């Protein structure tokens, strides 16, 4: 049985235990009961049940699981009270200084062992840095700046106001039902990043003008090309793409991974002109073109979205 604990307001509460989680799973996923009905049965506020469900659907992939929720709860409990490595003042100062210089958390993590090879306290993961940045804001980035905190989000490459979960972006439009070559059929060697010749492309948009920027990068070498188009039509975007890659030796032009933007649909012409194979990422899965998205993010630091 969980012990009663005091909240910040002095009230006592009891954590949801495994028995209650089983009831929630049965009532929610099987009986399809409303959250308010489940809350009454458990004698808990509806908000407590809602937080426990955490927006999971009743059926299908991602549905609520009492076993999984219990494992997460126990893991979180073990981590309670742990101090952040950034409580160490020299590490905190170093991290903040580098962030303000435009360094990414990933760069900071890699650089620390070089600058401080013997000081083991000067070590921190990039994830811990991201957590530190967003912990300065109430409600994980959704609220106001905490007392004595500093808002560092504007120095990050993406400048997101709150953390973004990878691969979980909700679809805002219906998937275009076109018979496009799927990334699932792309050669497996592309994922291994060992052979040069596999490219990714994208189109960067500014609503201040019709001009677009076409970006295309090679996954292994890191080579990136940018080119300006006069508009966002398929013809103009592909024209810049072909112009950037046409002088690359044929043996280094094997595949091209694209998103499902309408400007990319004339892929067969691109395949013919560049002698490569095109594949399309799943809708709203930008992480499947991660190298290109990273390059675009760096580009956006100097040319923000509202740049003409």
C-alpha positions as CSV (number, residue, x, y, z in Angstrom):
1,X,0.0,0.0,0.0
2,X,1.3,3.4,-0.9
3,X,2.1,5.8,1.9
4,X,0.2,9.1,2.3
5,X,2.3,12.0,1.1
6,X,1.9,15.7,1.5
7,X,1.6,17.9,-1.5
8,X,3.0,21.4,-1.8
9,X,-0.3,22.9,-0.5
10,X,-0.2,20.7,2.6
11,X,-2.9,18.3,1.5
12,X,-2.3,14.6,1.6
13,X,-2.7,12.2,-1.3
14,X,-2.1,8.6,-2.1
15,X,-0.4,7.4,-5.3
16,X,-2.4,5.2,-7.7
17,X,-1.4,1.7,-7.0
18,X,-1.3,-1.4,-9.2
19,X,-4.8,-2.7,-8.2
20,X,-6.3,0.6,-9.2
21,X,-4.4,0.6,-12.5
22,X,-5.9,-2.9,-13.3
23,X,-9.4,-1.5,-12.6
24,X,-8.6,1.5,-14.9
25,X,-7.4,-0.8,-17.7
26,X,-10.5,-3.0,-17.5
27,X,-13.0,-0.2,-17.2
28,X,-11.3,2.0,-19.8
29,X,-10.1,-0.4,-22.5
30,X,-12.6,-3.3,-22.1
31,X,-15.8,-1.8,-20.7
32,X,-15.2,1.6,-22.4
33,X,-16.4,3.5,-19.4
34,X,-16.2,7.3,-19.1
35,X,-13.3,8.7,-17.1
36,X,-15.9,10.3,-14.7
37,X,-17.4,6.9,-14.0
38,X,-14.0,5.3,-13.4
39,X,-13.1,8.1,-11.1
40,X,-16.2,7.6,-9.0
41,X,-15.5,3.9,-8.6
42,X,-12.0,4.6,-7.5
43,X,-13.0,7.5,-5.3
44,X,-10.5,9.8,-7.1
45,X,-10.8,13.1,-9.0
46,X,-11.4,12.7,-12.7
47,X,-8.2,14.7,-13.4
48,X,-6.2,12.0,-11.6
49,X,-7.6,9.3,-13.8
50,X,-7.1,11.5,-16.9
51,X,-3.4,12.0,-16.1
52,X,-3.0,8.3,-15.5
53,X,-4.5,7.5,-19.0
54,X,-2.3,10.2,-20.5
55,X,-4.3,10.6,-23.7
56,X,-4.0,6.9,-24.8
57,X,-6.8,5.5,-27.0
58,X,-9.1,2.8,-25.7
59,X,-8.3,0.4,-28.5
60,X,-5.5,-0.4,-30.8
61,X,-1.8,0.6,-30.6
62,X,-0.8,2.6,-27.5
63,X,-3.8,1.6,-25.4
64,X,-3.4,1.9,-21.6
65,X,-1.6,-1.0,-19.9
66,X,-1.6,-1.4,-16.1
67,X,1.6,-3.4,-16.2
68,X,3.4,-0.8,-18.3
69,X,2.1,2.1,-16.2
70,X,3.2,0.4,-13.0
71,X,6.8,-0.1,-14.4
72,X,6.9,3.6,-15.4
73,X,5.7,4.6,-12.0
74,X,8.3,2.5,-10.1
75,X,11.0,3.8,-12.4
76,X,10.0,7.4,-11.7
77,X,9.9,6.7,-8.0
78,X,13.5,5.4,-8.0
79,X,14.6,8.7,-9.7
80,X,12.9,10.9,-7.2
81,X,15.2,13.2,-5.3
82,X,18.1,12.7,-7.7
83,X,20.2,15.9,-8.2
84,X,20.9,17.2,-11.7
85,X,24.5,17.1,-12.8
86,X,24.0,20.8,-13.7
87,X,23.8,21.6,-10.0
88,X,27.6,21.6,-10.2
89,X,28.3,25.3,-10.7
90,X,31.3,25.1,-13.1
91,X,29.4,22.7,-15.4
92,X,26.3,24.8,-15.3
93,X,28.2,28.0,-16.2
94,X,30.0,26.2,-19.0
95,X,26.8,24.8,-20.4
96,X,24.9,28.1,-20.3
97,X,27.9,30.0,-21.9
98,X,28.1,27.5,-24.8
99,X,24.3,27.5,-25.3
100,X,24.4,31.3,-25.6
101,X,27.2,30.9,-28.2
102,X,24.8,28.8,-30.3
103,X,26.2,25.4,-29.4
104,X,23.7,22.5,-29.4
105,X,23.4,20.3,-26.3
106,X,24.9,17.5,-28.4
107,X,28.0,19.5,-29.2
108,X,28.4,20.5,-25.5
109,X,28.2,16.8,-24.5
110,X,30.9,15.8,-27.0
111,X,33.2,18.8,-26.2
112,X,33.3,18.4,-22.4
113,X,35.7,15.4,-22.3
114,X,38.1,17.3,-24.6
115,X,38.1,20.5,-22.6
116,X,38.1,18.7,-19.2
117,X,39.7,15.3,-19.7
118,X,40.4,14.7,-16.0
119,X,37.4,16.3,-14.3
120,X,34.7,13.7,-14.3
121,X,32.3,16.2,-12.8
122,X,32.4,18.0,-16.1
123,X,30.2,15.5,-17.9
124,X,26.6,15.7,-18.9
125,X,24.3,14.1,-21.5
126,X,22.6,16.2,-24.1
127,X,19.2,15.0,-22.8
128,X,20.1,16.4,-19.3
129,X,20.9,19.7,-20.9
130,X,17.5,19.8,-22.7
131,X,15.8,18.9,-19.5
132,X,17.6,21.7,-17.7
133,X,16.7,24.3,-20.3
134,X,13.0,23.4,-20.2
135,X,12.9,23.0,-16.4
136,X,13.4,26.7,-16.1
137,X,9.8,27.2,-17.4
138,X,6.7,26.2,-15.5
139,X,4.7,23.2,-16.9
140,X,7.5,21.9,-19.1
141,X,7.6,25.0,-21.3
142,X,3.9,25.8,-21.4
143,X,4.0,28.2,-18.4
144,X,5.9,31.2,-17.2
145,X,9.5,31.6,-16.3
146,X,10.4,30.2,-12.9
147,X,11.8,32.5,-10.1
148,X,15.6,32.9,-10.6
149,X,15.4,31.0,-13.8
150,X,16.7,31.9,-17.3
151,X,14.9,31.3,-20.5
152,X,17.5,29.6,-22.8
153,X,15.0,28.2,-25.4
154,X,15.7,31.0,-27.9
155,X,19.3,29.9,-28.1
156,X,18.4,26.3,-29.2
157,X,18.4,25.5,-32.9
158,X,14.7,24.8,-33.1
159,X,13.6,27.3,-30.5
160,X,10.7,25.2,-29.5
161,X,8.7,26.6,-26.6
162,X,8.3,23.1,-25.2
163,X,9.8,19.6,-25.7
164,X,8.8,17.8,-28.9
165,X,8.4,14.0,-28.8
166,X,10.1,12.4,-31.7
167,X,7.9,10.4,-34.0
168,X,4.7,11.3,-32.2
169,X,3.6,14.3,-34.2
170,X,-0.2,14.1,-34.9
171,X,-1.3,14.2,-38.4
172,X,-3.0,17.4,-39.4
173,X,-4.1,16.3,-42.8
174,X,-5.3,13.0,-44.3
175,X,-2.5,10.9,-45.8
176,X,-2.4,11.4,-49.5
177,X,-3.3,8.1,-51.0
178,X,-0.8,8.0,-53.8
179,X,1.2,5.1,-55.0
180,X,4.6,6.6,-54.0
181,X,7.6,4.4,-53.5
182,X,7.7,3.8,-49.7
183,X,10.8,4.2,-47.5
184,X,9.9,0.6,-46.3
185,X,11.2,-0.6,-49.7
186,X,14.4,1.4,-49.5
187,X,17.6,-0.7,-49.4
188,X,18.6,-1.6,-45.9
189,X,22.2,-0.3,-46.4
190,X,20.9,3.2,-46.3
191,X,20.1,3.0,-42.6
192,X,23.6,1.7,-41.8
193,X,25.3,4.9,-43.1
194,X,28.4,3.1,-44.4
195,X,28.2,3.8,-48.1
196,X,28.2,7.2,-49.8
197,X,25.4,7.9,-52.3
198,X,22.2,8.1,-50.3
199,X,20.6,11.5,-50.3
200,X,17.7,13.3,-48.6
201,X,16.0,16.5,-49.7
202,X,13.4,19.0,-48.5
203,X,12.0,22.5,-49.4
204,X,12.2,25.3,-46.9
205,X,9.4,27.8,-47.0
206,X,9.0,31.4,-46.1
207,X,5.5,32.9,-46.0
208,X,7.0,36.3,-46.7
209,X,7.8,35.5,-50.4
210,X,7.2,32.9,-53.1
211,X,10.9,32.0,-53.0
212,X,11.9,28.6,-51.6
213,X,15.2,27.1,-50.5
214,X,15.9,23.5,-51.7
215,X,18.2,21.5,-49.5
216,X,19.7,18.2,-50.3
217,X,22.3,16.3,-48.2
218,X,24.3,13.1,-48.3
219,X,23.7,10.9,-45.3
220,X,27.3,9.6,-44.7
221,X,29.6,12.4,-45.8
222,X,27.4,15.2,-44.4
223,X,27.7,17.1,-47.7
224,X,24.9,19.6,-48.0
225,X,23.7,21.7,-51.0
226,X,21.3,24.6,-50.8
227,X,19.6,26.3,-53.8
228,X,17.1,29.0,-54.2
229,X,14.0,28.5,-56.3
230,X,11.8,31.2,-57.7
231,X,8.6,29.5,-56.4
232,X,7.4,26.3,-54.9
233,X,6.3,24.4,-58.0
234,X,7.4,20.9,-58.7
235,X,9.2,22.0,-61.9
236,X,11.3,24.7,-60.2
237,X,12.1,22.7,-57.1
238,X,13.3,19.7,-59.0
239,X,15.2,21.9,-61.4
240,X,17.4,23.2,-58.5
241,X,17.7,19.7,-57.1
242,X,19.0,18.2,-60.4
243,X,21.3,21.2,-60.9
244,X,22.9,20.6,-57.5
245,X,23.4,16.8,-58.0
246,X,24.1,16.5,-61.7
247,X,27.9,16.9,-61.3
248,X,28.1,14.3,-58.6
249,X,29.6,11.0,-60.0
250,X,26.9,8.5,-60.8
251,X,28.3,5.9,-58.4
252,X,27.5,8.4,-55.6
253,X,23.9,8.9,-56.6
254,X,22.0,5.8,-55.4
255,X,18.8,6.8,-53.6
256,X,16.9,10.0,-52.6
257,X,14.5,10.1,-49.7
258,X,11.8,12.7,-49.8
259,X,8.8,13.9,-47.9
260,X,5.3,13.8,-49.3
261,X,5.0,17.5,-50.2
262,X,3.3,18.1,-53.5
263,X,6.4,19.6,-55.0
264,X,8.1,16.1,-54.8
265,X,5.5,14.1,-56.7
266,X,7.2,14.2,-60.1
267,X,9.9,11.8,-58.7
268,X,10.0,9.7,-61.9
269,X,11.6,12.6,-63.8
270,X,14.1,13.1,-61.1
271,X,15.0,9.4,-61.2
272,X,15.5,9.5,-64.9
273,X,17.7,12.7,-64.9
274,X,19.8,11.7,-61.9
275,X,19.9,7.9,-62.4
276,X,18.9,7.2,-58.8
277,X,15.8,5.7,-57.0
278,X,13.4,7.9,-55.0
279,X,11.7,6.8,-51.8
280,X,9.1,8.7,-49.7
281,X,9.1,8.9,-45.9
282,X,5.8,8.2,-44.0
283,X,3.5,11.1,-43.6
284,X,4.5,13.4,-40.7
285,X,7.6,11.4,-39.9
286,X,10.4,13.9,-40.4
287,X,12.7,11.8,-38.2
288,X,13.0,9.4,-41.2
289,X,15.0,12.1,-42.9
290,X,16.9,13.1,-39.7
291,X,20.1,14.3,-41.4
292,X,18.2,16.7,-43.7
293,X,16.0,18.0,-40.8
294,X,19.2,18.7,-38.8
295,X,20.7,20.6,-41.7
296,X,17.5,22.6,-42.2
297,X,17.5,23.4,-38.5
298,X,21.0,24.8,-38.7
299,X,20.1,26.8,-41.8
300,X,17.0,28.2,-40.0
301,X,19.3,29.6,-37.2
302,X,20.5,32.2,-39.7
303,X,17.4,32.4,-41.9
304,X,14.4,32.1,-39.6
305,X,11.0,31.2,-41.0
306,X,9.8,34.8,-41.5
307,X,12.9,35.8,-43.5
308,X,12.3,37.1,-47.0
